[in-house]
């Protein structure tokens, strides 16, 4: 005699709602599209700014008026150098003259007849 075996059939899981899957895939697509668009916009906006910053750091792109003013300042500095040397020479001569006058005054005070 055989014993009949009852097998319970498990119900199949419910199929996902096709509308839900379609909405999710559209949502993922829109999020991805938004990321791509924002990335492209950021590159287009920030690229010229970073390029200008790089040129400024390198010193290659300087305003023409600023360059002319810098050249003028360098010319003035070159003209000042001989004047500085000349002032130093005059200061040395003045100090020498002051020392000579001081020595002469001291010698006049030390003479037996007193100052002249």
Kinemage of the C-alpha trace (Angstrom):
@kinemage 1
@onewidth
@group {chain A} dominant
@subgroup {mainchain}
@vectorlist {calphas} color= white
{ca unk a 1} P 0.000 0.000 0.000
{ca unk a 2} L 1.315 3.311 -0.759
{ca unk a 3} L 0.632 6.360 1.198
{ca unk a 4} L -0.337 9.273 -0.863
{ca unk a 5} L 1.969 12.231 -0.297
{ca unk a 6} L 0.348 15.543 -0.249
{ca unk a 7} L 2.506 18.206 -1.635
{ca unk a 8} L 1.548 21.722 -1.029
{ca unk a 9} L 2.274 23.914 -3.881
{ca unk a 10} L 3.704 27.227 -2.867
{ca unk a 11} L 2.073 30.051 -4.638
{ca unk a 12} L 4.221 31.892 -7.124
{ca unk a 13} L 5.362 35.303 -5.954
{ca unk a 14} L 3.309 38.095 -7.393
{ca unk a 15} L 4.756 39.676 -10.474
{ca unk a 16} L 6.031 43.189 -10.008
{ca unk a 17} L 3.833 45.950 -11.211
{ca unk a 18} L 5.089 46.923 -14.687
{ca unk a 19} L 4.085 50.533 -14.102
{ca unk a 20} L 6.211 50.660 -10.942
{ca unk a 21} L 9.248 49.268 -12.762
{ca unk a 22} L 8.770 51.711 -15.605
{ca unk a 23} L 8.542 54.650 -13.176
{ca unk a 24} L 11.687 53.525 -11.357
{ca unk a 25} L 13.671 53.181 -14.556
{ca unk a 26} L 12.509 56.630 -15.683
{ca unk a 27} L 13.499 58.068 -12.321
{ca unk a 28} L 16.980 56.523 -12.535
{ca unk a 29} L 17.348 57.813 -16.074
{ca unk a 30} L 16.343 61.349 -15.047
{ca unk a 31} L 18.739 61.331 -12.095
{ca unk a 32} L 21.582 60.180 -14.330
{ca unk a 33} L 20.683 62.784 -16.944
{ca unk a 34} L 20.607 65.517 -14.286
{ca unk a 35} L 24.074 64.504 -13.053
{ca unk a 36} L 25.470 64.600 -16.581
{ca unk a 37} L 23.883 68.001 -17.355
{ca unk a 38} L 25.110 69.534 -14.092
{ca unk a 39} L 28.609 68.160 -14.679
{ca unk a 40} L 28.756 69.599 -18.199
{ca unk a 41} L 27.450 72.966 -16.988
{ca unk a 42} L 30.024 73.043 -14.174
{ca unk a 43} L 32.842 72.291 -16.607
{ca unk a 44} L 31.649 74.971 -19.040
{ca unk a 45} L 31.336 77.589 -16.303
{ca unk a 46} L 34.407 76.769 -14.225
{ca unk a 47} L 36.878 76.007 -17.022
{ca unk a 48} L 37.442 79.658 -18.039
{ca unk a 49} L 37.761 80.647 -14.393
{ca unk a 50} L 40.396 78.011 -13.711
{ca unk a 51} L 42.215 78.901 -16.937
{ca unk a 52} L 42.317 82.586 -15.934
{ca unk a 53} L 43.549 81.662 -12.476
{ca unk a 54} L 46.278 79.474 -13.962
{ca unk a 55} L 47.395 82.282 -16.316
{ca unk a 56} L 47.489 84.721 -13.429
{ca unk a 57} L 49.547 82.342 -11.308
{ca unk a 58} L 51.956 81.790 -14.182
{ca unk a 59} L 52.165 85.529 -14.779
{ca unk a 60} L 51.746 85.181 -18.521
{ca unk a 61} L 48.535 87.143 -18.857
{ca unk a 62} L 49.019 90.545 -17.264
{ca unk a 63} L 46.971 93.625 -18.018
{ca unk a 64} L 48.762 95.931 -20.485
{ca unk a 65} L 48.330 98.958 -18.228
{ca unk a 66} L 49.763 97.061 -15.279
{ca unk a 67} L 52.698 95.890 -17.406
{ca unk a 68} L 53.394 99.495 -18.528
{ca unk a 69} L 53.268 100.734 -14.939
{ca unk a 70} L 55.658 97.992 -13.848
{ca unk a 71} L 58.091 98.919 -16.624
{ca unk a 72} L 57.893 102.586 -15.606
{ca unk a 73} L 58.648 101.664 -11.974
{ca unk a 74} L 61.655 99.636 -13.086
{ca unk a 75} L 62.938 102.613 -15.077
{ca unk a 76} L 62.549 104.861 -12.031
{ca unk a 77} L 64.401 102.357 -9.874
{ca unk a 78} L 67.229 102.235 -12.432
{ca unk a 79} L 67.425 106.048 -12.395
{ca unk a 80} L 67.519 106.092 -8.579
{ca unk a 81} L 70.523 103.807 -8.254
{ca unk a 82} L 73.129 106.399 -9.416
{ca unk a 83} L 71.453 108.994 -7.184
{ca unk a 84} L 71.746 106.677 -4.200
{ca unk a 85} L 75.449 106.216 -4.902
{ca unk a 86} L 75.891 109.969 -5.221
{ca unk a 87} L 74.087 110.672 -1.912
{ca unk a 88} L 76.276 108.107 -0.139
{ca unk a 89} L 79.385 109.810 -1.548
{ca unk a 90} L 78.141 113.235 -0.391
{ca unk a 91} L 77.398 111.837 3.092
{ca unk a 92} L 80.939 110.479 3.350
{ca unk a 93} L 82.396 113.841 2.307
{ca unk a 94} L 80.224 115.684 4.808
{ca unk a 95} L 81.297 113.373 7.646
{ca unk a 96} L 84.950 113.827 6.648
{ca unk a 97} L 84.528 117.626 6.607
{ca unk a 98} L 82.813 117.584 10.021
{ca unk a 99} L 85.663 115.520 11.482
{ca unk a 100} L 88.269 117.909 10.061
{ca unk a 101} L 86.462 120.914 11.484
{ca unk a 102} L 86.078 119.225 14.878
{ca unk a 103} L 89.791 118.339 14.973
{ca unk a 104} L 90.761 121.878 14.059
{ca unk a 105} L 88.484 123.312 16.756
{ca unk a 106} L 89.999 120.927 19.306
{ca unk a 107} L 93.524 121.932 18.265
{ca unk a 108} L 92.673 125.620 18.565
{ca unk a 109} L 91.313 125.069 22.078
{ca unk a 110} L 94.425 123.172 23.156
{ca unk a 111} L 96.926 125.837 21.941
{ca unk a 112} L 98.555 127.887 24.645
{ca unk a 113} L 97.149 131.154 23.302
{ca unk a 114} L 93.559 129.873 23.271
{ca unk a 115} L 91.225 130.038 20.336
{ca unk a 116} L 91.991 132.531 17.612
